[in-house]
Amino acid sequence: MKQKFRIHVTQADIDKGCEGSSRSCPIAHAINRQLPNYYRSNVSMDGITILNEDCKTIFSAKPPFKARDFIDSFDESAPVEPFIFTITNSLQK
């Protein structure tokens, strides 16, 4: 069974986020907050990756439409609200 994570992006994540930053966007903050045992996450319109402490990708997922729409709006300085989405690891069979 493929590994899945349900990600809750909070208002605090949004307030802390930086436009155009794959490591400091609200979704990255939410992933890092909810999955503290991993080293870092990178988020873009094309993919979400989670790295271990050796900087090896251990989780990769295509962002669902809801997340891509959020990224686009946030990076354009449009108003966004907290939301929840699920990602599935494409590296597992």
N, C-alpha and C positions, 0 to 999 in steps of 0.2 A: 504494500500500500504506500502511495506517495505521501510524503510529509506535507502537511498543510498548516498554515498559521492564519488565524483570524486577527487582523490588525485593527486596533481602535485608534483613530487619529483624534486627539482631544483639542480643545481650544488652547491649552497650554502648548501643545506641539505646534499649532499654527502660529501662536504668538512668538515662539522661539525660532521658527523657520526663516530661512533666507531664500529669497527668490533666485532661481537659476542655479542653485547649488545641489548637486547630487548627493552630497554627504550631510547637508544641513537643512534639507527641505523638511516640512512637517511629517511626511511619511517616513523619512529616514529617522527622524527623532522618535516617532512612534515605535518603529521596529526596534531601535536601540533601547528604548525604555522597556519594552515588553520582552525583549530577548537579550538580557544583559550578559548572558554567558558567551555571546558571540562577540567578535572583535569590532566589526564595522559593517554598515550597510551602505549601498549606493543605489540611488533611485533615479530612473529616467523614464521617458515615454516609451523607450524600447525594452527596458528590463529592470528588474529588482534583483540585486545580488547581495548575498550575505557572506562575509568573509570570516575566516577564523584568524587566530592570532598570528599565523604564518602568512597571512594575506592570500590564502587559497580560497577560491570560491567553493562554498559548501552548500549553497542554496541559490537557485536561480529560477526566476518566474517572470512571465510576461504580465505586466500590470493589467488588471481588468479595466474595462471601459470607465467605470466609476473613478478609479484611481488616475487614469490618464486625463480624464476631464478635470479632475481636481488639480493635477500638476499644471495643466495648461492655464487654468483660471488663476491659480496662485502665482505662477510666473509672470502673468500679465497684470498683476496687482488687482485682480477682480476679487470681490468678496467671496469667501469660502466658509464652509461650516464643518464642524466635526462630522466624521462619518466612519463607517466600519466596512471592511472588505476582507476577502480571503484570498491568499496566494497559495499556489501548489508548486512544490519543487519539481522542476523539469529535469533535474539531474538524476533523479531516482527512476527506476523502472517499475 
